[in-house]
Amino acid sequence: MQSDRFQTDQLLQELLAAETAVWRALQQGDVAADCAALHTDFLGVYPSGFAGRDDHTDQLEQGPSIAQFAIEQARVLSLGPDCALLAYRATYRRISRPVDQNKADQNKDVSEESAMYVSSIWRREDGVWINIFSQDTKALPEGLPNPLP
């Protein structure tokens, strides 16, 4: 039983490191790092609809898209020998860009803090964790009762 707990903790730490690398790529505007973390057949499910790897990396064309982030309440579920689901609550601030990109005097604005719950499925390929699926669910505002049981 001790061994199972250690393996679960180790898996959680490995997936948190992989997921954090995706967030850091968004924070640093690092298209190559974002692309490297996502499988070629990556599927994202977002409030705006479905997205693939190119859609995910395209958000970085103008530079970083996230000013800051935090991963909280992380948990892991093994789905097989080399596949696992990481679920967590993320708080973050997006970077808003001016409508007119040609106006150099306009500064980037940072949005108010937002929160969402994320479920990411990762598969280990050649010893490296690759994100194959992610779904974001907007979190209820603080203090609002949860309508689910």
N, C-alpha and C positions, 0 to 999 in steps of 0.2 A: 504494500500500500504506500509506503514511504517513497518507493521508486516511481510509482504512478504520479504522485504529487510533484516530485522533482521533475519528471518529464513534462507535466502540464505547465509548471512554472517556467521551465526552460523554453517550451514552445511559445508561451505567452511573451516572454522576453524577446525571442527571435522575431515574432510577428510584430510586436510593438516597434522594434528597431526598423523593420521593413516598412511599416506604415508611416512611421515618423520620417523616413527618407522621402516618401511621397509628399508629405506636408512640407518638408524643408525645400523640396524642389519647387513647390508652388510659392513658397516664401522667397526663394532666391531667384525665381524665374529661370530655373535650370531645366530646359526642355530635354536635354540628353538624359539627365537623371530621372525625370518623370517617365520618359519613354522606356528606359531600361527597367523600371520597376513594374511596368504593365505588360501583360501578355499581348501578343499581336491580335488575339481575338478577345481582348478585354471587353467586358460589358459593364457599363455604369447605368444605374437606374436612379434618376434624379427627379425633382419636382417638375423640371422642364421636359422630361422624357428620357429616352434611351440615348446613350453615347458610347462611342468606341474609343480606342486608344488615341486616334488622331484628334478627336473632339476634345479629349482630356488635355492633350499637349498643346492644342491650338490656343487655349486660354492664356498661354504664356507668350504668345507672339509679341505682345507689347510690354513684356517684363513680368515681374512678380504679380500674382493675383491675391496673395494672402499676406497681410501685415504681421499677424501673430496668430498663434494657435495653442491649444492645450488638449491633450487626450486624457480623459478621465473614465473611471468605472470600467476599465477594460476587462474583458473576459474572453476565453478561448474555448472553442469546441473542435476537437479532432474529428475530421471527416474521413480519415483513412491514414495510411502510413505516411503519405507525402502531401496531404491536403488538410487544410484547417480553416475554420471561420474565426475571424477576430471581430468582436462587437464592442463598441465603446461609445461614449458621449464625447463629442468634440465641441469646444468653444473656440471661436475664431473671429477675426475681423478681416473683411475683404478690403482690397484696394480698389477704389473707384477711379476711373479715368475720365478726364475731360472729354466732352463730346468732340471738340475740335482738337485733334492731336497736333495740329500745326502751330498752336499757340504755346510757345515755349514758356511763357510766364505763368501759365496755369499749373498749379500744383496738384499732385495726386491727393485725393481725400481718402481717409480711412473710415469705413462704415462703423456703425455701432456693433457691439458684440452680438453675435448670433450663436445659436446652439443647435446641434442636430445629433441624432443617433446614427451611427454608421455600422453597417455589416459588410465586411470584406472577406472574400474567399481567396486564399493563397494556396498555390501549389509549388512544391519544391521540385525544381528541374535542375539537374546537374549540380546539386548542392546549394542552389540559390532560390530563395522564395520569390515568386512572381505573382503579382496580383491578377486574378482572372475575372473577378466580379466585385462590384461595390454598389451598395444601395444606401442612399442618404434619406433620413426621415427627419423633418424639421421637429425640433423639440417644442413642447408646450412652453409658453411663458412661465417664468418663476411664479409660484403661488397658485397657479391654476390647477384645479383638481383633475386627476387622471380619470377619464370616463370609462376606462377599461378595468376589469376586475383585478 
